[in-house]
């Protein structure tokens, strides 16, 4: 799918998935009457809610203000690399990485021009940091949303943060330092005078967006605590951001503009993907290959390592979101349940950082590189990305796996 997208960028990814869903229905792998049952409305509403809040945050200038505030703290170029890694990682963790991929390139472009720096390492830093940062929470990327909703993990928001936040921060810093060294960037002082609040276009909407983001995070954590304590809680967590976003719409200055800013292509992609992956699952096309690689439930570190290897490999072929949807069903068939927390988190971690290996590993990579080509007239070749990405992915994998040993 991403190969087609990279060769013919005018074709939206969601339309490719839509055609695949059409073929699945036409071949009667999934009947028309079954479509409503195979689409996970919980995930769809989750994404609509998050995209709505992020749309308001972007439109109001809140995301740009946060970025500028971080830039004012940079004392040198090396310090800037580390701060940007943390910034983009943090934004991806709370605002879905593909969304930040759309607003990140202008920030990087402005910075590279302001300090007279080759934009390529900064664009790579953006791509890698978005991928890594999104690992830490179940709202950081679409595949994590799928795992949080469909795996059966208890208190997923809290579980993700407790297990994955620390290695994610370490990986972000390690990646920033690695790119700084690999590109042999000259370390020099930075003196940029910027005023963060000047980036705010609409103060009222910015406060509303910040309140919405904080409310979602707090509500998800409180809901997790209630589940742990066996108190009444919301089982279908996707409704939480959706309900909060519903309140924000009526209070925002321009609800129609906020609605237009939602990434509806991704929403359509997910609806079509549920249909397509159900058809592939029923066809058994990949079943034989998966059984060769992991035929039974494997416990402990060996199982985690196996899941990690399979995820990184298959995410390059299927793209991480479709692969995760397919592999969730396969893991359930092997007997994995919500109690196998580390196995599910390993799937989330590895399918996500797989995006750092090649340009085709994540849709956000293509989004970022398209801006690099169209706005600057330069590019990062597949080979260059692979050389740097292989080193970054290896470092990422080793650091994350260390946290699964203990």
N, C-alpha and C positions, 0 to 999 in steps of 0.2 A: 504494500500500500504506500509506504513512504518512498519506495523506489519510483513508483509512478508519479508521486507528488514532486519528487526532486527533478524528474525529467520534464514534467509538464506542470509547472507551478500554477498555471491558470485553472487547473482542475482542483476544486476543494476536496480535502480529505473526506469530509462528510458525504460528498456525492459518490465517492468511490465505495465507501462503506454502504451507502444506500443502494447502489447497484448490486453489491454482494448480497444484501438482504433480499432484494428483488429476486435474485437467482435462487436463494434458499427457499423462498415461498413458492416460486414457480416450479421448483423441483419437488415440492411437497415434503421437504424435510421438516418444515414447520408450516402447519396449516393456517389459514387466515383466522380461523376461530381461536387459535392458540396464541395469537400475537399479544393479546392483552395480558396473558399470564406469564410470558417469557420476559417481558420488559419489567425491570425492577424500578418501580415508581419512586421508591425511597431514594435511590441514587440520583434519579433525574431531578427530583425536588431539591435535594441537597445542593446540586450544582446550580440550579436556577437561583436558589437563595444566596449562595456565595457569590456568584457572578453579579447578582444585582447589587449587593453591598459593595463589592470591589468596583463596579461601574461608577457608583456614586463617589467612592473614594478617589478614583482616577479623575472624574469630571470636576470634582471640587478642588483638585490640586493637592489633596492630602498626601498622596503617595510621593509626589515630587517634593513637597516640603520636607518629608521624612528623609528623602535622599539627599537633599541639599544640607540638611542639618548634620548628617553624617560626614559629608564632604568638608564641612567647616572644621571638623575635628582632626582631619589628616594633617600631619606635620611633615611628612616626606612621601615620596613615591611608593616606597616599600610599605609604609604605614597605610597609604591609600589602598594598595592591593588587598591588604588584610581587612581593612574596614569595608571595602566594597564587597568582598566575599561574604562577610557577616551580614551586611545590609541586604544584598540580593537573596541570600539564603533565608533571612528572616522574613522578607516580603513573600517569598515563595511558600514558606511554611504556613502563612496565614491567608494568602490571597490566591492560591492555585498558580503553579509555575507558568503555565501557558499564558495566563493573563499578564503576569509580570513581564513575560518575554515580549509582549507588545509595547509596554511603556519603558522597558529597560534600555533598548538601543539609543533613543534620543539622549538619555542621561549619559551613557558611555561616550557617545559621539561628542557631546559638549565638553566632557572632562578631558578627553584625548586632545581636543583642540586647545583647551584652556592651558594645559601644561605641556603642549607640543610633544605628544607621545604617540608612537605607533599604535593605531587602534586595535590591531589584531589580538594582542594578548589580553586587552581589556574586554573585547567581545567574547573571547574564549572564557575569560574569567566569569563573565555574565552567564554564558551557557552552562558552564560546569557548576557554578554556585546555585543557580536556579534548580538544577537537578538534585544536587546534594541537599540543599536546604529543605526541599519538599519532602524528603524522607521522614523528617522528624514528627510530622503530625498526619492524622488521617484526612485532613483537609488540604494538604499540600499539593496533591496531584490526583488525577482521576483514578489511577490504579489503587492508590491507598484508600480512596473512598469505597471502591469495590470491596477491598479486603475487609475494611472496618464493618461494612454492612453485611457481607455474605459469609464471612468466615465463622461467625459465632463467638468471636473474642469478647470476653467480658470487659466492660469499661474501656473501649478502644482508644478514646482520646488520651486518657491518663496512661494507658499501657504503652502507647506509642512514645509519648514524651519521656516517660521514666526510662525506657529501654534505649531509645534512639537519639534523644536530644544531645547527650554528652558526646558520643562518637560523631554526630553530625557537626557540632561546633568544631571539634578537632579536625575533621576532614575539610571543613571550609577554610580554616587557617592554613592547613597543610597544602591545600590546593592553591591558595593565594600565593604562598611562599614558593611553591613549585613553579608556577607560571612566571613569577618574578625572576627566578633563577634561570629557567630554561630559555627565556627570551633575553637574558642578560640585560635587563632594563637598568638604566642608570638611576641610582638612588640620589635624588636631589630634593632640597627643601621645597615645600609648597606654600604659597601665600595667596590663597583665593578668598576674596571678600564677597561673601554671599549672605543674604538675609533669608532664612527659611520661610518666614511668614509671608514674604512677598510672592511666594509661589502659590499661595492659597487664592483661588479664584472666587470661592464662595464660602465664607467662614461658617455660616449656618449649616450648609451641607457637609462641610468637612467635619464639624463636630458630630453631626448626625451619622456620618459614615464611621467615624472612630467609635462612637457609641455602639453602632451595629456590630462592628468587628469584635469589640470587647464583649458585648452581650452574647454573641455566638460562642466564643471561647469559654466564657464563664458558665453559660448554660450547659455546654457539653461536659465540662468538668463536673459541675454539680450533678448532672444526670448520671455520670459515671459513678460518683460517690454514692448516690442513692441506689444504684444497681449493686454495688459492692456490699452495701448495708442491708440489701434485700428489702428496700423501701420502694414504694410505687415510683416508676420512672417511665420515660418515653422509650419504647422499644424501637420504634422506627425513627432513628435519629435524623434522617434526612428532612423531617418536618420541622426541626428546630431552626435551622437557618432560613428555611422557607417562610415560616411564620414571622420571624424577626424582620426579614426583608419586606414582607407584606405590610408591616407597620411603617417601615421607612418610606415606602413608595408614597403614601398619602401625605407624609410630612416633608418630603423633599421639594425643592423649588421647581424642578422640571421633571416630573415622573416619567413622561414619555421619552425624554432624552436618556434617563437612567435605564429604562426598559430597552431602548435601542442599543445601549452600550453592552448589553448582555451578549455573551458569546453564544448565540443561538446555533451556530454551526457545530459547536462541541455538543450541545444538547441533542441535536439531530443525530450526530455521530454516535452518541451513546445509545439512543433508542434503536438505531439501525444495528449497532454492534451487538446488542443483546440478542437480536433476531439472528444475525449472522453466526455468532459463536454457538448459539444453541443448535443451529443447523450443522455446523462443523462437528460439534460434539456428537450429535446423533449419527453423522455419517461415518465416524470412526476413522477418518483420514489420518489423523495424527496419533491415534491411539497406539498403534504398533510401535512407532518411534519413541513415544513417551514410556511405554512399557519396557523398552530396551534400556532406557536410561534410569528409570525408577519404577520397578514393578510392584513393590510393596511399600508399606509405610516404614520409614526408617527413623528411628529415634536418635536423639543426641546430636553431637556435633557433626557426625558423618552425614546424617540426614540434612542438617542445615547447610553443610557444604555442597551436598548434591543439589539441593533446591537452588542454591546460589548459582552454581555452574549452569544448570539448565535454564534458569531465568535470564542470565546474561547472554547466553547463546541464542535462545529462541526470541528474545526481545529485539534482536537485530533483524530477524526474519519477518516476524508478525507485527512488530511494534509492541511496546510494552502493555498498553491497555487491552488490546484484543487477546494477547497472550495470557495476561493475568486472569481475565474472565474465563478463558478456556481452562487454565491450570487450576483455578479454584474448584471447578467442577471435578477435575481429575483427582485433586487431592481429597475431596470429599469421598470420591469413589474408593480411594485407598484406605479410608478410615480416619482421616484427619478431622478433628473436631475443634471447637472453640478452646478446648483445654491445651491444645498444642500451640501455645502462644508464640514461642520462639520460631517455630516453623513458618507461621503466617507472617511474622515480622521479617524473617529472612526473605520471604517472597517479596514483601513490600520493598525492603532495602535493595535487593539485587535487581529486581525488575526496573527499579528507578535509576540506580547508578549505571545500569546498562546503557542509559542514554548518553553517558560520557565517553563511551568507547568509539562510536562512529557518528558521523553527521546524521545518518539515517536512524540512529537509535532513539531519538526523541523528536517529536514535532516542534518543540521549542527551539531546537538547534536550527531547523530549517527557517523558522520565523526570523531568528536573529541574523542568520547569514544572508537572508534575502535583503535585509536592511543594509548590511555591510556592502553588498554588491550594488544596490540601487542608489544609496546615498553617498557612498565614498568612491565607488568604482573599483574596489579591490575585493578580494575574496580569500577565504581559507580553503585550500584544496582538500579533497577527501583524504589524501595521503598525509598532509600536515595535521589535519584533525586527528587521524588515526594514530600518528606517532605520539602526539601529546596526550590524546585521549587514552591510549593504552597505559601510559605511565600513571595518569590520574586515576583511572579505573582500578588499576592494580593497588595503588596506595589506598584508595577508598575501601576496596574489598577487604584488604588485610586489616585495616583499622576497625571496620565494622565487625569482622569475624572475631576479633579479640574480645569484643564485648559480649559475644555469644558463648564464649568459653566459660565465663564465670557466672 
